[in-house]
Amino acid sequence: MGIKRGSTLAAVAAVVALTATACGGGAGGDAGSAKPAGAAAQAAGAGADSGYGSDYGSGAGAGSGYGSAGDAGAGSGPAGQLAVAETDKAGPVITDSAGLTLYRFDKDTAEPPKSNCDGDCAKAWPPVPAGAGAASGIDPKLLGEVARSDGTKQLTVAGWPAYRYAKDTKAGDVNGQGVGGTWFALAPDGKKAAKPAAGGSGGAPAPAAPEPKPEGAQPAQAGLSVATNPKLGEHVVDGNGMTVYRFKPDSAWPMVSKCTGDCLAKWPVVAPVDKANVKGITLKNFSVLDRPDGRKQQSIDCWPVYTFAGDKKPGDANGQGVGGQWYAVSPEGKLITAS
């Protein structure tokens, strides 16, 4: 009896251990660190920094990215009477009665209408409640509504769910245009708003362009491999040879990225990579994170990974140690910290 009970307890313990280690054991922050070979890596800059890089200033703390709290602007109240406003950035756009721009999300669908922006996404992009009126320049037949996952009704324009943007703080702001390459102001016909082509004379508008890439960014090349640096030793690089980083405030279980909003302009996410294009890197828990903003991000051993816009060429590691929060990644997925 005692032997049987002991075997059962051992089996349970093994299952618990496997569960706990499935995605890095739930540790956040400093968990999983490796020391670089050779000279000490850059550690300067640690301290009361936002962790995004010193040029972001004190207002860009980790976790501020969805526009709630300090940078809250556009709210979720009724839109009232809709209007059409002319903007330099996006041409004619639909606004609410307060002059705040309305947006659409490429991850949503119009036929049938469906919103795919919930949770933190909806904090950054507050859904516009149904029941708005149409002003001159907007066909009332284009206005409708859709039931959200929480049971509330959201305004639709030509079938597309409508949102405001938390970082639009005054009438005329169009700060959400092109964000992530998936968010665009609503044109009066429900299509993506776009600035008219330069030199045009009332012709067709130029196609809506995705958000500009951060300075120094290169076209993404699928793949991850290992490079050797005198300061870092062996570390992970992307298909362009650019150094890959981890953010200490992130967690592996549950897998969460704490880099949002303005942080992502400086630290672009690594897009999903097929395992066939991975060389020399652990494939343990090599998984993809579905971010609240709709993007998909590659992880190594369940840790979300990024590149740094301040790295200009292959071999650069200018992001190492920034803010005491950002570090290159070892082939095992661990942080490469200063010795």
N, C-alpha and C positions, 0 to 999 in steps of 0.2 A: 504493500500500500504506500509505504514511504517512498519507495523507488519510483512508483508511478506518479505520485504527486510531485516529486522533485523533477521528473522529466517534463511534466506538464508546465511547471513554473519556468523551467529553462526555455521551453519552446515559446512561451508567452514573452519572456524577456527578450528572446531573439527577434520576435516580430516587432516589439516596441523599439528595439535598437535600430532595426531596418527602417521603420517609419520615421524615427527621429533624424536619421541621417539621409533621408531621401532627397532633401534639397539643402544640404549644408548644415542641418541641425538647428536651424532657427536663429543662428547668431547673426547679429547685424554689426555694423561699425567695424571694429578692428579684427573680427574673426578671419582667420586664414591669411596670414602674412608670410612673406618670404623675404630674405635678405638678398640684396644685389651682390653680384660678384664684383671685385675690384673696388674702385673709388666709391665713396658715399654718394648716394643719389641726392638730388636737390630736396631739401626739407624746409628751406626758407619759406616764409610766408605763412607758417602755421600760427594760429592765434585767433583773435576775434575777427575772422574774415568770413565772408558768406560761403566760402568754399567753391565759388564759381569762377574765381579769378579776381584780382584786386581791382580791375577796371570796372567791376559791376557796382562798387560802392556798397554802403552798409544796408541798403534797402532790399537787396536780393537774397535774403536768407533762404536756406534750404527749405523747401516745402511751400514757398510762397507762390508757386507758379500758376495756380489756377485762378488767381484774382480774387479770392475771398479775403475777408478781413481787411488788411491794410490797403490793398489796391483794388478794393471793390468799387466798381463804377456802375455799369448798367445792372439793373435789378430784374426781378421776375414779375413785376406788376403788369396790369393790363396795358396793351399797346395803345388803346384809344383809337383815334382816327389816323389811319396810315397816310403817309405823304410820300412824294417823290422829291429827292434832293439831288442837286448836281454836285459831284465831287471831283477834285483834281485827280485823285488816286484811282477811282474806280468808275468814273462817269456817273450816270444817273442811278441812284440806289433807293430802295424803299427804307423809310424811317418810321419810327413810332411817333406819337403825338408830341413827344419831348425832343424830337429831332435825332434820336439815337438810331444808328444803322442796324438793320436786320440782316441776318446771315443764314446761309444754308451750308450743310455738311455733306461732303462727297460720300461718306460712309452710310448715309441714310438712303432710303429709296422713296421715289415718288409714286410708283405704280407697283404695288399699293403703297400708300404713304406709311412710312415707319421710321421712328427715331432710334438711332443707335448710340445716342449720347446720354449716358446716365452717370450717377455717382459724381466723382470729381470732375468729369467732363462737363456735367451740367452746372457745376459751380463756376467754371470758367466761361461757359456758354449757356446762360440761363434761358430755358425755353420760353417762348412768348405764348402767354395764355390765349386760347381761342376766344373769338368774339370781337375781333377788331373790325373797324369799318374801313371802307375803301374811299380814298379821295380821288380827285381828278388825276388821270394818268394811270390808274390801276383798275383793271377790269374786275368788278365784284365777283364775277363767276370764277375767278382764279383762287379766291379765298375759301378755305375749308378748315377742317380740323382733323386731328388724329389722337387716338387714345394712347397715352404713354404707359410704360410698364407700371408706374405707380398709380394709375387710374385717372390722372389729371388729363385735361384736354389741351392740346397744343395747336396753335395756329399753323396752317399750311398755306403756301403760295404755289399754285400750279402743282400741288401735291407734295412739295418739299416742306418739311418741318422748319419753322422759323425760330431763330435764336437772336439774342443780343450777345455782346462780348463784354466781359467784366472789365477789360482795360480801356474800353471806350467810356470816358468820363464826362464828355460834354457833347452837345449837338454838333454834328459835322465830323466827329472822329470816325475813322475807318481803319482802326488799328488791327482789326481782325482779318483784313483782306489778304489772302494768300497764306495764312498761317498753316504751317505743316503741309502746304500744298493741297489741303483738303477743305479749307474754310474760305468761303467767298461771300461778299455782300450780295444781297438779292437785287437783281434788276427788276424793273416794273413788270416784266413778263414772267418772272419766276426763274429766269436763267441766271447764270453767273454774271455778275456785273464786271465790266471791263472798261478800262480807259480807252477812249477813241484813239485810233492810230494817229501818230504825229503827222501833221500836214494834211489830214483828211478833211473832206468838206461834207461832213454829215453822212459819210458812208458807213460801212459795217465797222463795228468796234474791233479793236485788236483782241485776240484770244486772251482770256484770263491766264496770267502766268503764275506758276507756283512760287512760293516764298523764296527769295534769293538765298543762295547757299552762303554760309558764313565765310568771311574772308579766309583765303588759304585752303578752302575745302576743294577736294577733287571729286570727279565723278566716281561713284561707288563701284568697286570691283568685287564681285562675290569671291569670298575666300578668306581663310584665316591660316596663318602659319607662324613659324618661330624665327625671330631674328636675334642676333647677339650684339650687345652694346657694351662698351668698356665699363660704363657706370652701372648699367642695369643687369648685365649678364643676359641670359636667355629670357626673352619676353615676347608676348603675342603682338603680331602686326596684322593689319587687314590686307586686302588684295592689292592695295596701292603701296604697301610697305609702310603705312602710317601706324604709329604706336597706338595700341589699344589700352584703355584705362578702366579702372573701377572707381566708384564713388563710395567712400566709407559709410555714409549714412544709409546707403541701400541695405536691403536684407535679402537673404537667399530663401528663407522659409518663414512666413510666406514670401514669395518672390515679389519684391516691391522696389520700384525706382523712385528715389526722392528728388531726382533732377527733373524739374518741370518748368514750363514757361520760358523765361529769359535764359535760364540755365542751359536749355537745349540749343540755344543759338551758339553758345560757346562750346558745348560738349555734345555734338550730334550722336544719336544712338547708332550702334552698329546694326544694320539690317540683318534679317535672318540669312544664315549661310547653310547650304546643303552640306551634309557630313562628308560627301565625296570630295568637297573642296577644302577640307580641313587637313592640315599636315602638322604632325608633331605635338598636337594639343589633346588633352584629355577629352574624351567623349562622354565621360560620366556626367549625367544630368545636363547634357548639352541640349538645352531647350529654348523655347521662344516665349517671351513675355508679351502678352496682350496689354498694352498700356491704356490707361483711361482716356487718353487723347486720340485713340484709334490707331496709333502706330504699333508696329510689331518690332520687338527688339531682341537681338540675340543675347543669350546668356552662356557663360562658361561655368560649369558646376553650379548652375542656378543663380549666378551673380550677373546682373545686367552689365553690359560692357558698352563703352563709348570711344569715340576719337576726340581729338582736341583741335579746335579751329586755329589755335595758335601755332600748331605744327605745320610748317610750310612745305617740307619735303621729307621723303623717306629717310628714316634714321633720326629725325628730330624727336625729342622727348621733353618739350618745353612744358608739358602739363604735369610732369613728375613733381609731386609734393605741393602742388598749388593749394593754398589755403589749409594745408595740413589734412586735406580730404581726398585728393586725387592721386592715384598711383598706378603705375604700369602693372600689367598682369603677367604672372608666370604661366608656363605651359600647363600647370596644374590648376589654374584659375585663382591662385592666391595673389594677394597684394605684394608687390615688390617695394618694401619700405627701406628707409635709410638705415645704414648699419651704425 
